[in-house]
Amino acid sequence: METVVYGFQISPDFDDEFVFAATQERCQEECVQHRNDILTSSDQYGAHNPLGAMAIYRFTLKSLSTNELLTVLNDEHLDLLKNAVVERKLVAVVAE
């Protein structure tokens, strides 16, 4: 059995950390709010240095056995996404 979740980049251009949601719509709402929070709390972005676009992906995750899950959770060198994602597809981009 596979599970589908949606995730957006926490920082533009970095595909290593994501915030996840159950639906694409909810993910997009959270991404827009996250962008607004970044723009209102940081002086580094503006007309001369715009915040880059943030990607939203559809992640298909394989089911992990109990042993596989425990191994990933207990080993700091293993990444759940790298071990469970069977497909990652770009579904939207959020920009200004």
N, C-alpha and C positions, 0 to 999 in steps of 0.2 A: 504494500500500500504506500502511496506517495501523498505528500502534503504540499499544498501550494500556499506560499506567503508572499507578501510584497515588501520590498525594502528600498529605502532611499539613502543616498550617500550623506553621511554626516558632514563631510567637507567636499566641496566640488573637486573633481579630478582625482579623488582618492577612493579606490574600490576595495578598501580593506575594512571599513567600519560602516555599519548600516543601522538604521532604526527600522523596525519591522511592524507591519500591521496585517490584519487578516484580509483586507480588501484593497484593491487598487485605489478606490475612492478615498478611503480613510488614510492610506499612505500618502496620497497627494495632499490631502488637507493638512496632515502633520508636517509634510515637507514644506508647504507654503508657510506654516506657522514658524517652523524652525528657521527658514530663510529670513522671515521678518524679525525674529529674535536676534539673529546674527547682525542684520543691518541696523537695528536700533541700538544694539549694545556695543557696537564696534565703530571706532573712528577710522579704521583702515580702509573702509569701502566707501566709494562715492563716485562722482562723475568721471574722475580720472583713474579710478581703480575699481571697476565694477566687480561684484561678486559673481563668480562663474556659475554656469548652469549646473543643476544637480540632477543626476539620473535616478530614475525609479525603475527597479527591476522586478520581474516575476521570478521567484525562486521555486523550483520544484525540489523537494527534499525527499530522499528515500527514508523508509522506516529503518530505524536502527534496532538491532537486538539489544537486550538488556546488557549483555557483555560489551557490545560495541559502544553503547551510550556511556556506560561506566568508565570505559577506557578513555573516551574523549573528555568526560567531565573531570576525571582524576589526573590526567596528564597535562600539565601546563604547556607542553610543546605541541599538543594536538589542537586543531581548530575544528569546531563543530561544523562550520560552513564547508570547509575543505573536505570533510569526511561524509557529509550528508547531502550536499547539493549535487543533483544529477543534471540540472539544467538551470541556466540563468539567462533571462531574455530581457533586453531593454524594452520597456513598455511606454515610458514617458520621460520628458525632460521638463524641469521647472526652472524658469529663468524670470528675469524682470518683466 
